[in-house]
Every structure is written in C-alpha cells, then in structure tokens.
C-alpha cells in the first residue's frame, strides 16, 4: 500500500501492522518421521540370530500403582441380621 493510504487506514484503526519472526532449525541427524514401536518381548528366533541387540526395547515399569484389593464387604448373615431393625426404624 502507498504510505498515504496506510497512514489513513492506521488512523481509522482499520490496519494493524504486525512483525512476524520465524526461525529455521535444521532437523537433528537422528530425525525420522516414522514412529518406531519398541519391542516388548523376545521370540524364540531372536536370541540365536543376535538380532535383538539392534532392536529398541520398551523399558519395564516396576513401580505401577496396581489395583486396590477388593475387601471390606459384610458377611451375608450380618446383612440379614441388620435388615429387621432398619425396617422398624
């Protein structure tokens, strides 16, 4: 735009000048667009051939939280014994 038109549009607040900065970072040498899935277990064929040395393996997690134990239920006879007083209350 010519300077005169730009000044007029800026005065009417119809033009906003923005400065964009961009950077180009070269990809690292080990960059790949394919997602490599790590191996989770060995097969009987891999140890004799030695191909397992070149495979990436998924690390084991030895500290997962786990499931809480299923306990704390009333015995069925205790449930029946507490039912009549509840009815009369």
N, C-alpha and C positions, 0 to 999 in steps of 0.2 A: 504494500500500500504506500502511496505517497505520504510524505511527512505531514502534510496539511490534513489529510483525511484521518490519519492515525491519531493526530492530536485532537481532532474533533470527536472521534469515537471514544477516546480516553476521557475527554471532558464530560461526555454524556454517560460515562461508565458502561459503555457497550463493548469495550475492548479491554482485555486483561492480558498483559504481557507476562509470560512465564518463561523462565530459563530452565531447560532440561539438561541434566548432566547424565552422561552414561559412560560406563566403563566396560572394556572388553577384557575378560580374564581368560587366558588360554586354558583349555582343559588339562588336567594332570596326565601323566603318562599312563596311569592305570585306569583311565576313564573308559567306561563302557555303557552303552545304552541298554544292553540286555541285563536282566536281573538274574543273577546266578543263585540258584537254590542250593544251600549247603546240604551235604549228605547227613542223614540221621542214623544210619546203621550200616554195618558191613554185611556183604553177602558172602556165601561160601566160595565164590570165584575170585573175590578181590585179594585176599591175603597171598595166595601163591603167585599171582602175577605182579604184585607190588604196585598196582595202580592206585592203591589207597593213599600212597604218600603224596600224590599230586592233587587229591581231592580236598576241597574245603569242608570241614565237618562243623556241624552246629554244636556250640558249647552246651554242656549239661548244666541245668539249674538244680542244685542240690538243696536249695532253701525255698521251695514254694510254700505258700501258706497252708494248702491242703483243706480238706473238708472238716467241719466241726463234727464231733461224734454225735450220733443220734441217740440221746439218752434223756432221762428226766420225765418219762411217762408214768402215769398212775396205773397201778395194777387193776384189772377189770373188776375184781371183787371190791376194791376200795371205791371205785366209781359207783357200783350198785349200792354200797352202804351209805354213800353221801347223797344219793338221789332222794330218798324219802324226806329227810329234813329240809332239803331245798324246796320240795313241793309244798310243804306246810308253811315255810317262811314266805 
